């Protein structure tokens, strides 16, 4: 269980507990949570099997809770996991992006659930560099297991590019759900930023990895006598 506590500047507090191992349960939601409403073009779920979008249902309480807030609103966010606690004073968009990313990656969506391993090692307030490092690292660990099982590993990361291409397309469609569900821009901008990250990974993965190369290269220099 991961807890997010948002203390909005001005006094209001919103509290969410996310079970990352939850199973999809059919329940009645708002019209924008219905699977057929702006259904993602790459969605593999069938309307005869699912009345509601699993991810939209999981996000409904959060979207409703923040529907009247703005991205730039100041908030103190605390995140509690079983191992440690994080906190940050930031704009609402930063904290909300982290929470929504967690909920989406642990939903029963066949595409988003491919990110479950990252969610299991959730890092709140992650930067673009943090996310890239973790996503590539997790993907390569999976390829190692495929190799160990005598399979054909993908060390060229083509599968990772394809995944983030799917995620970008999904976020584009999902944005339309959030647009109609929110009175202001906090929810919408948080989802848009998640989509922008997906675009960045699949379009310029090599360039982004090039920027990380120095992380593994210790520069040699003269040892000071002082």
C-alpha atoms as an extended CHARMM CRD file, in Angstrom:
* protein
*
       226  EXT
         1         1  UNK       CA              0.0000000000        0.0000000000        0.0000000000  PROA      1               0.0000000000
         2         2  UNK       CA              1.3110000000        3.4620000000       -0.9270000000  PROA      2               0.0000000000
         3         3  UNK       CA             -0.1910000000        6.5870000000        0.6500000000  PROA      3               0.0000000000
         4         4  UNK       CA             -0.2450000000       10.0760000000       -0.8600000000  PROA      4               0.0000000000
         5         5  UNK       CA             -1.1810000000       13.0060000000        1.3630000000  PROA      5               0.0000000000
         6         6  UNK       CA             -1.6690000000       16.4080000000       -0.2870000000  PROA      6               0.0000000000
         7         7  UNK       CA             -1.7820000000       19.4270000000        2.0010000000  PROA      7               0.0000000000
         8         8  UNK       CA             -3.0020000000       22.2440000000       -0.2230000000  PROA      8               0.0000000000
         9         9  UNK       CA             -1.7830000000       25.7140000000        0.6260000000  PROA      9               0.0000000000
        10        10  UNK       CA             -4.7690000000       27.2360000000        2.3600000000  PROA      10              0.0000000000
        11        11  UNK       CA             -5.7340000000       24.3000000000        4.5400000000  PROA      11              0.0000000000
        12        12  UNK       CA             -7.4330000000       21.5080000000        2.5560000000  PROA      12              0.0000000000
        13        13  UNK       CA             -5.9190000000       17.9980000000        2.7780000000  PROA      13              0.0000000000
        14        14  UNK       CA             -6.5500000000       15.1150000000        0.3620000000  PROA      14              0.0000000000
        15        15  UNK       CA             -5.4980000000       11.5730000000        1.2360000000  PROA      15              0.0000000000
        16        16  UNK       CA             -5.2310000000        8.6090000000       -1.1600000000  PROA      16              0.0000000000
        17        17  UNK       CA             -4.1470000000        5.0090000000       -0.4780000000  PROA      17              0.0000000000
        18        18  UNK       CA             -3.0890000000        2.9770000000       -3.5200000000  PROA      18              0.0000000000
        19        19  UNK       CA             -2.9940000000       -0.8040000000       -3.4360000000  PROA      19              0.0000000000
        20        20  UNK       CA             -0.5540000000       -1.6520000000       -6.2300000000  PROA      20              0.0000000000
        21        21  UNK       CA             -1.7480000000       -5.2900000000       -6.2100000000  PROA      21              0.0000000000
        22        22  UNK       CA             -5.4460000000       -4.4720000000       -6.6050000000  PROA      22              0.0000000000
        23        23  UNK       CA             -7.6790000000       -6.3510000000       -9.0380000000  PROA      23              0.0000000000
        24        24  UNK       CA            -10.2190000000       -4.7710000000      -11.3640000000  PROA      24              0.0000000000
        25        25  UNK       CA            -13.7170000000       -4.6220000000       -9.9120000000  PROA      25              0.0000000000
        26        26  UNK       CA            -16.6380000000       -3.5500000000      -12.0360000000  PROA      26              0.0000000000
        27        27  UNK       CA            -18.4380000000       -0.5980000000      -10.4810000000  PROA      27              0.0000000000
        28        28  UNK       CA            -20.5800000000        2.2240000000      -11.7510000000  PROA      28              0.0000000000
        29        29  UNK       CA            -18.6780000000        5.3860000000      -12.6310000000  PROA      29              0.0000000000
        30        30  UNK       CA            -19.1720000000        8.7490000000      -14.3160000000  PROA      30              0.0000000000
        31        31  UNK       CA            -19.8620000000        8.7500000000      -18.0650000000  PROA      31              0.0000000000
        32        32  UNK       CA            -16.2590000000        9.6830000000      -18.8180000000  PROA      32              0.0000000000
        33        33  UNK       CA            -15.0720000000        6.4200000000      -17.2370000000  PROA      33              0.0000000000
        34        34  UNK       CA            -17.0190000000        4.2690000000      -19.7060000000  PROA      34              0.0000000000
        35        35  UNK       CA            -14.7450000000        2.2410000000      -21.9600000000  PROA      35              0.0000000000
        36        36  UNK       CA            -16.3960000000        3.4980000000      -25.1340000000  PROA      36              0.0000000000
        37        37  UNK       CA            -15.9430000000        7.1660000000      -24.1980000000  PROA      37              0.0000000000
        38        38  UNK       CA            -12.8160000000        8.3200000000      -26.0920000000  PROA      38              0.0000000000
        39        39  UNK       CA            -11.5720000000        4.7290000000      -25.9910000000  PROA      39              0.0000000000
        40        40  UNK       CA             -7.8360000000        4.6110000000      -26.6920000000  PROA      40              0.0000000000
        41        41  UNK       CA             -7.1700000000        3.7140000000      -30.3230000000  PROA      41              0.0000000000
        42        42  UNK       CA             -4.7400000000        0.9950000000      -29.2720000000  PROA      42              0.0000000000
        43        43  UNK       CA             -6.9870000000       -0.3960000000      -26.5020000000  PROA      43              0.0000000000
        44        44  UNK       CA             -7.2870000000       -4.1880000000      -26.6130000000  PROA      44              0.0000000000
        45        45  UNK       CA            -10.2870000000       -4.4260000000      -24.2780000000  PROA      45              0.0000000000
        46        46  UNK       CA            -13.7080000000       -5.2690000000      -25.7310000000  PROA      46              0.0000000000
        47        47  UNK       CA            -16.9010000000       -3.3860000000      -24.9190000000  PROA      47              0.0000000000
        48        48  UNK       CA            -18.7560000000       -6.6690000000      -24.4540000000  PROA      48              0.0000000000
        49        49  UNK       CA            -16.3910000000       -7.5910000000      -21.6260000000  PROA      49              0.0000000000
        50        50  UNK       CA            -15.7760000000       -4.1890000000      -19.9880000000  PROA      50              0.0000000000
        51        51  UNK       CA            -18.3390000000       -1.4490000000      -19.5180000000  PROA      51              0.0000000000
        52        52  UNK       CA            -15.7880000000        0.8300000000      -17.8830000000  PROA      52              0.0000000000
        53        53  UNK       CA            -12.1470000000        1.6350000000      -18.5390000000  PROA      53              0.0000000000
        54        54  UNK       CA            -10.1770000000        0.0370000000      -15.6620000000  PROA      54              0.0000000000
        55        55  UNK       CA             -7.7370000000        2.9460000000      -15.4750000000  PROA      55              0.0000000000
        56        56  UNK       CA            -10.4510000000        5.6190000000      -15.5370000000  PROA      56              0.0000000000
        57        57  UNK       CA            -12.3470000000        3.8430000000      -12.7430000000  PROA      57              0.0000000000
        58        58  UNK       CA             -9.1620000000        3.6640000000      -10.6430000000  PROA      58              0.0000000000
        59        59  UNK       CA             -8.4840000000        7.3590000000      -11.2040000000  PROA      59              0.0000000000
        60        60  UNK       CA            -12.0210000000        8.6260000000      -10.7390000000  PROA      60              0.0000000000
        61        61  UNK       CA            -11.7620000000        9.5490000000       -7.0540000000  PROA      61              0.0000000000
        62        62  UNK       CA             -8.4770000000       11.3810000000       -7.6240000000  PROA      62              0.0000000000
        63        63  UNK       CA             -9.7140000000       13.2550000000      -10.6920000000  PROA      63              0.0000000000
        64        64  UNK       CA            -12.8480000000       14.3260000000       -8.8520000000  PROA      64              0.0000000000
        65        65  UNK       CA            -10.8350000000       15.3910000000       -5.8150000000  PROA      65              0.0000000000
        66        66  UNK       CA             -8.5550000000       17.6890000000       -7.8040000000  PROA      66              0.0000000000
        67        67  UNK       CA            -11.0560000000       18.8360000000      -10.4440000000  PROA      67              0.0000000000
        68        68  UNK       CA            -11.2240000000       22.4050000000       -9.1120000000  PROA      68              0.0000000000
        69        69  UNK       CA             -7.5110000000       22.9770000000       -8.4600000000  PROA      69              0.0000000000
        70        70  UNK       CA             -4.8760000000       24.5750000000      -10.6660000000  PROA      70              0.0000000000
        71        71  UNK       CA             -1.5010000000       23.1980000000      -11.7190000000  PROA      71              0.0000000000
        72        72  UNK       CA              0.3910000000       26.0450000000      -10.0680000000  PROA      72              0.0000000000
        73        73  UNK       CA             -1.3030000000       25.6850000000       -6.6580000000  PROA      73              0.0000000000
        74        74  UNK       CA              1.2810000000       25.1130000000       -3.9380000000  PROA      74              0.0000000000
        75        75  UNK       CA              1.0730000000       21.8430000000       -2.0360000000  PROA      75              0.0000000000
        76        76  UNK       CA              3.0530000000       19.8660000000        0.5000000000  PROA      76              0.0000000000
        77        77  UNK       CA              3.0340000000       16.2200000000       -0.5520000000  PROA      77              0.0000000000
        78        78  UNK       CA              3.9100000000       13.2610000000        1.6820000000  PROA      78              0.0000000000
        79        79  UNK       CA              4.2980000000        9.7810000000        0.2340000000  PROA      79              0.0000000000
        80        80  UNK       CA              4.4180000000        6.7740000000        2.5520000000  PROA      80              0.0000000000
        81        81  UNK       CA              5.5420000000        3.3260000000        1.4360000000  PROA      81              0.0000000000
        82        82  UNK       CA              6.2440000000        0.2400000000        3.5350000000  PROA      82              0.0000000000
        83        83  UNK       CA              9.9790000000        1.0060000000        3.4640000000  PROA      83              0.0000000000
        84        84  UNK       CA             10.3400000000        4.7800000000        3.5430000000  PROA      84              0.0000000000
        85        85  UNK       CA              8.6580000000        8.1650000000        3.3880000000  PROA      85              0.0000000000
        86        86  UNK       CA              9.1050000000       11.0180000000        0.9180000000  PROA      86              0.0000000000
        87        87  UNK       CA              7.9760000000       14.6390000000        1.1270000000  PROA      87              0.0000000000
        88        88  UNK       CA              8.1640000000       17.6530000000       -1.1080000000  PROA      88              0.0000000000
        89        89  UNK       CA              6.8430000000       21.2030000000       -1.2790000000  PROA      89              0.0000000000
        90        90  UNK       CA              5.9530000000       21.6930000000       -4.9330000000  PROA      90              0.0000000000
        91        91  UNK       CA              3.3030000000       22.7830000000       -7.3880000000  PROA      91              0.0000000000
        92        92  UNK       CA              0.2480000000       20.5460000000       -7.5510000000  PROA      92              0.0000000000
        93        93  UNK       CA              1.0460000000       19.3120000000      -11.0530000000  PROA      93              0.0000000000
        94        94  UNK       CA              4.3100000000       17.7120000000       -9.8700000000  PROA      94              0.0000000000
        95        95  UNK       CA              2.6960000000       15.7650000000       -7.0370000000  PROA      95              0.0000000000
        96        96  UNK       CA             -0.3620000000       14.8230000000       -9.0530000000  PROA      96              0.0000000000
        97        97  UNK       CA              1.7180000000       13.5690000000      -11.9770000000  PROA      97              0.0000000000
        98        98  UNK       CA              3.5210000000       11.2300000000       -9.5960000000  PROA      98              0.0000000000
        99        99  UNK       CA              0.2750000000        9.9020000000       -8.0920000000  PROA      99              0.0000000000
       100       100  UNK       CA             -1.5230000000        9.4530000000      -11.4100000000  PROA      100             0.0000000000
       101       101  UNK       CA              1.5070000000        7.7130000000      -12.8940000000  PROA      101             0.0000000000
       102       102  UNK       CA              1.4150000000        5.2130000000      -10.0250000000  PROA      102             0.0000000000
       103       103  UNK       CA             -2.3160000000        4.5660000000      -10.4070000000  PROA      103             0.0000000000
       104       104  UNK       CA             -2.0980000000        4.1510000000      -14.1550000000  PROA      104             0.0000000000
       105       105  UNK       CA              0.8570000000        1.7290000000      -13.9960000000  PROA      105             0.0000000000
       106       106  UNK       CA             -0.9350000000       -0.4820000000      -11.4570000000  PROA      106             0.0000000000
       107       107  UNK       CA             -4.3170000000       -0.5390000000      -13.1920000000  PROA      107             0.0000000000
       108       108  UNK       CA             -5.7180000000       -3.5240000000      -15.0920000000  PROA      108             0.0000000000
       109       109  UNK       CA             -5.0840000000       -1.8500000000      -18.4520000000  PROA      109             0.0000000000
       110       110  UNK       CA             -3.2070000000       -4.4150000000      -20.6250000000  PROA      110             0.0000000000
       111       111  UNK       CA             -0.8240000000       -1.6980000000      -21.8700000000  PROA      111             0.0000000000
       112       112  UNK       CA             -0.1980000000        0.3240000000      -18.7160000000  PROA      112             0.0000000000
       113       113  UNK       CA              0.2410000000       -2.7730000000      -16.5740000000  PROA      113             0.0000000000
       114       114  UNK       CA              3.4990000000       -3.4390000000      -18.4350000000  PROA      114             0.0000000000
       115       115  UNK       CA              4.9170000000       -0.7160000000      -16.1740000000  PROA      115             0.0000000000
       116       116  UNK       CA              4.0000000000       -2.5700000000      -12.9800000000  PROA      116             0.0000000000
       117       117  UNK       CA              7.6140000000       -3.4620000000      -12.1620000000  PROA      117             0.0000000000
       118       118  UNK       CA              8.4660000000        0.2570000000      -12.0290000000  PROA      118             0.0000000000
       119       119  UNK       CA              5.4480000000        0.9420000000       -9.8400000000  PROA      119             0.0000000000
       120       120  UNK       CA              6.5730000000       -1.8090000000       -7.4640000000  PROA      120             0.0000000000
       121       121  UNK       CA              9.7110000000        0.2830000000       -6.8820000000  PROA      121             0.0000000000
       122       122  UNK       CA              7.8310000000        3.5670000000       -6.9700000000  PROA      122             0.0000000000
       123       123  UNK       CA              9.8810000000        6.7560000000       -6.9090000000  PROA      123             0.0000000000
       124       124  UNK       CA              7.7570000000        9.8540000000       -6.2370000000  PROA      124             0.0000000000
       125       125  UNK       CA              8.6190000000       13.1800000000       -7.8930000000  PROA      125             0.0000000000
       126       126  UNK       CA             10.8910000000       11.4340000000      -10.4180000000  PROA      126             0.0000000000
       127       127  UNK       CA             12.6700000000       13.6170000000      -12.9590000000  PROA      127             0.0000000000
       128       128  UNK       CA             12.8710000000       12.7320000000      -16.6440000000  PROA      128             0.0000000000
       129       129  UNK       CA             16.3870000000       11.3910000000      -16.0340000000  PROA      129             0.0000000000
       130       130  UNK       CA             15.1770000000        9.3070000000      -13.0730000000  PROA      130             0.0000000000
       131       131  UNK       CA             12.3970000000        7.7780000000      -15.1470000000  PROA      131             0.0000000000
       132       132  UNK       CA             14.6210000000        7.0300000000      -18.1150000000  PROA      132             0.0000000000
       133       133  UNK       CA             17.2580000000        5.3850000000      -15.9020000000  PROA      133             0.0000000000
       134       134  UNK       CA             14.6800000000        3.2460000000      -14.1180000000  PROA      134             0.0000000000
       135       135  UNK       CA             12.6810000000        2.3280000000      -17.2350000000  PROA      135             0.0000000000
       136       136  UNK       CA             15.7210000000        1.2090000000      -19.2180000000  PROA      136             0.0000000000
       137       137  UNK       CA             17.1890000000       -0.5860000000      -16.2010000000  PROA      137             0.0000000000
       138       138  UNK       CA             13.9510000000       -2.4830000000      -15.5250000000  PROA      138             0.0000000000
       139       139  UNK       CA             13.6280000000       -3.4140000000      -19.1890000000  PROA      139             0.0000000000
       140       140  UNK       CA             17.1620000000       -4.7690000000      -19.3520000000  PROA      140             0.0000000000
       141       141  UNK       CA             16.6500000000       -6.8150000000      -16.1860000000  PROA      141             0.0000000000
       142       142  UNK       CA             13.6560000000       -8.4170000000      -17.8730000000  PROA      142             0.0000000000
       143       143  UNK       CA             15.7910000000       -9.1600000000      -20.9490000000  PROA      143             0.0000000000
       144       144  UNK       CA             18.3490000000      -10.8320000000      -18.6950000000  PROA      144             0.0000000000
       145       145  UNK       CA             15.6610000000      -13.1990000000      -17.4010000000  PROA      145             0.0000000000
       146       146  UNK       CA             14.5600000000      -13.9240000000      -20.9750000000  PROA      146             0.0000000000
       147       147  UNK       CA             18.1860000000      -14.7050000000      -21.8370000000  PROA      147             0.0000000000
       148       148  UNK       CA             18.5350000000      -16.9320000000      -18.7570000000  PROA      148             0.0000000000
       149       149  UNK       CA             15.4560000000      -18.8630000000      -19.8680000000  PROA      149             0.0000000000
       150       150  UNK       CA             17.0840000000      -19.4890000000      -23.2700000000  PROA      150             0.0000000000
       151       151  UNK       CA             14.8660000000      -16.9200000000      -24.9880000000  PROA      151             0.0000000000
       152       152  UNK       CA             15.8110000000      -14.1490000000      -27.3900000000  PROA      152             0.0000000000
       153       153  UNK       CA             16.5870000000      -10.9660000000      -25.4040000000  PROA      153             0.0000000000
       154       154  UNK       CA             16.0770000000       -7.4900000000      -26.8320000000  PROA      154             0.0000000000
       155       155  UNK       CA             19.2270000000       -5.6080000000      -25.9140000000  PROA      155             0.0000000000
       156       156  UNK       CA             18.5800000000       -3.0760000000      -28.7090000000  PROA      156             0.0000000000
       157       157  UNK       CA             15.6140000000       -1.7760000000      -26.6590000000  PROA      157             0.0000000000
       158       158  UNK       CA             13.2530000000       -1.9410000000      -29.6200000000  PROA      158             0.0000000000
       159       159  UNK       CA             10.5260000000       -3.3640000000      -27.4120000000  PROA      159             0.0000000000
       160       160  UNK       CA             10.9470000000       -0.4500000000      -24.9960000000  PROA      160             0.0000000000
       161       161  UNK       CA             10.5330000000        2.0480000000      -27.8340000000  PROA      161             0.0000000000
       162       162  UNK       CA              7.3880000000        0.2620000000      -28.9630000000  PROA      162             0.0000000000
       163       163  UNK       CA              5.9940000000        0.2830000000      -25.4430000000  PROA      163             0.0000000000
       164       164  UNK       CA              6.4880000000        4.0140000000      -25.0300000000  PROA      164             0.0000000000
       165       165  UNK       CA              5.0140000000        4.5870000000      -28.4820000000  PROA      165             0.0000000000
       166       166  UNK       CA              1.9130000000        2.7590000000      -27.2620000000  PROA      166             0.0000000000
       167       167  UNK       CA              1.9130000000        4.7890000000      -24.0580000000  PROA      167             0.0000000000
       168       168  UNK       CA              2.0440000000        8.0600000000      -25.9710000000  PROA      168             0.0000000000
       169       169  UNK       CA             -0.9430000000        7.0500000000      -28.0830000000  PROA      169             0.0000000000
       170       170  UNK       CA             -2.8080000000        5.9410000000      -24.9750000000  PROA      170             0.0000000000
       171       171  UNK       CA             -2.1250000000        9.2100000000      -23.1520000000  PROA      171             0.0000000000
       172       172  UNK       CA             -3.3250000000       11.2270000000      -26.1460000000  PROA      172             0.0000000000
       173       173  UNK       CA             -6.7150000000        9.5300000000      -25.9850000000  PROA      173             0.0000000000
       174       174  UNK       CA             -6.8490000000        9.5010000000      -22.1950000000  PROA      174             0.0000000000
       175       175  UNK       CA             -6.3220000000       13.2470000000      -22.1110000000  PROA      175             0.0000000000
       176       176  UNK       CA             -9.7670000000       13.7040000000      -23.6520000000  PROA      176             0.0000000000
       177       177  UNK       CA            -11.3780000000       11.8300000000      -20.7590000000  PROA      177             0.0000000000
       178       178  UNK       CA             -9.6340000000       14.0350000000      -18.2300000000  PROA      178             0.0000000000
       179       179  UNK       CA            -10.4420000000       17.2160000000      -20.1120000000  PROA      179             0.0000000000
       180       180  UNK       CA            -14.1660000000       16.7150000000      -19.7020000000  PROA      180             0.0000000000
       181       181  UNK       CA            -13.8880000000       15.5340000000      -16.0870000000  PROA      181             0.0000000000
       182       182  UNK       CA            -12.0200000000       18.5740000000      -14.7370000000  PROA      182             0.0000000000
       183       183  UNK       CA            -13.0820000000       22.1610000000      -14.2150000000  PROA      183             0.0000000000
       184       184  UNK       CA             -9.4980000000       23.4370000000      -14.1250000000  PROA      184             0.0000000000
       185       185  UNK       CA             -6.0990000000       22.3350000000      -15.4330000000  PROA      185             0.0000000000
       186       186  UNK       CA             -4.3080000000       20.3680000000      -12.6710000000  PROA      186             0.0000000000
       187       187  UNK       CA             -5.4790000000       16.8830000000      -13.6970000000  PROA      187             0.0000000000
       188       188  UNK       CA             -5.1710000000       17.6100000000      -17.3920000000  PROA      188             0.0000000000
       189       189  UNK       CA             -1.6320000000       18.9710000000      -17.2440000000  PROA      189             0.0000000000
       190       190  UNK       CA             -0.4550000000       16.0600000000      -15.1010000000  PROA      190             0.0000000000
       191       191  UNK       CA             -1.6570000000       13.5580000000      -17.7380000000  PROA      191             0.0000000000
       192       192  UNK       CA             -0.2450000000       15.6890000000      -20.5630000000  PROA      192             0.0000000000
       193       193  UNK       CA              3.1750000000       15.6280000000      -18.9060000000  PROA      193             0.0000000000
       194       194  UNK       CA              3.0480000000       11.8410000000      -18.6300000000  PROA      194             0.0000000000
       195       195  UNK       CA              2.3140000000       11.7240000000      -22.3570000000  PROA      195             0.0000000000
       196       196  UNK       CA              5.1840000000       14.0970000000      -23.0920000000  PROA      196             0.0000000000
       197       197  UNK       CA              7.5620000000       11.7720000000      -21.2540000000  PROA      197             0.0000000000
       198       198  UNK       CA              6.3980000000        8.8190000000      -23.3640000000  PROA      198             0.0000000000
       199       199  UNK       CA              6.9990000000       10.8500000000      -26.5060000000  PROA      199             0.0000000000
       200       200  UNK       CA             10.4730000000       11.8100000000      -25.3480000000  PROA      200             0.0000000000
       201       201  UNK       CA             11.4810000000        8.1930000000      -24.7040000000  PROA      201             0.0000000000
       202       202  UNK       CA             10.3310000000        6.6680000000      -27.9710000000  PROA      202             0.0000000000
       203       203  UNK       CA             11.4510000000        9.5320000000      -30.2150000000  PROA      203             0.0000000000
       204       204  UNK       CA             14.9080000000       10.2660000000      -28.8160000000  PROA      204             0.0000000000
       205       205  UNK       CA             15.9140000000        7.2810000000      -26.6990000000  PROA      205             0.0000000000
       206       206  UNK       CA             19.4820000000        7.1560000000      -28.0270000000  PROA      206             0.0000000000
       207       207  UNK       CA             19.9750000000       10.8590000000      -27.4150000000  PROA      207             0.0000000000
       208       208  UNK       CA             18.6060000000       10.6050000000      -23.8880000000  PROA      208             0.0000000000
       209       209  UNK       CA             20.8210000000        7.6140000000      -23.1400000000  PROA      209             0.0000000000
       210       210  UNK       CA             23.7960000000        9.5410000000      -24.4970000000  PROA      210             0.0000000000
       211       211  UNK       CA             23.1740000000       12.1530000000      -21.8380000000  PROA      211             0.0000000000
       212       212  UNK       CA             23.3320000000        9.4000000000      -19.2070000000  PROA      212             0.0000000000
       213       213  UNK       CA             26.6160000000        7.9660000000      -20.4690000000  PROA      213             0.0000000000
       214       214  UNK       CA             28.6820000000       10.2390000000      -18.2160000000  PROA      214             0.0000000000
       215       215  UNK       CA             26.9910000000        8.5940000000      -15.2210000000  PROA      215             0.0000000000
       216       216  UNK       CA             29.0880000000        5.5180000000      -15.9470000000  PROA      216             0.0000000000
       217       217  UNK       CA             32.2980000000        7.3040000000      -16.9060000000  PROA      217             0.0000000000
       218       218  UNK       CA             34.4660000000        8.5950000000      -14.0860000000  PROA      218             0.0000000000
       219       219  UNK       CA             36.6670000000       11.3470000000      -15.3860000000  PROA      219             0.0000000000
       220       220  UNK       CA             40.3440000000       10.9510000000      -14.6190000000  PROA      220             0.0000000000
       221       221  UNK       CA             42.0980000000       13.9190000000      -13.0900000000  PROA      221             0.0000000000
       222       222  UNK       CA             45.1810000000       14.8150000000      -11.1450000000  PROA      222             0.0000000000
       223       223  UNK       CA             45.1140000000       14.0280000000       -7.4650000000  PROA      223             0.0000000000
       224       224  UNK       CA             45.4940000000       17.1600000000       -5.4330000000  PROA      224             0.0000000000
       225       225  UNK       CA             48.4260000000       17.4130000000       -3.0540000000  PROA      225             0.0000000000
       226       226  UNK       CA             46.3710000000       19.5270000000       -0.6680000000  PROA      226             0.0000000000
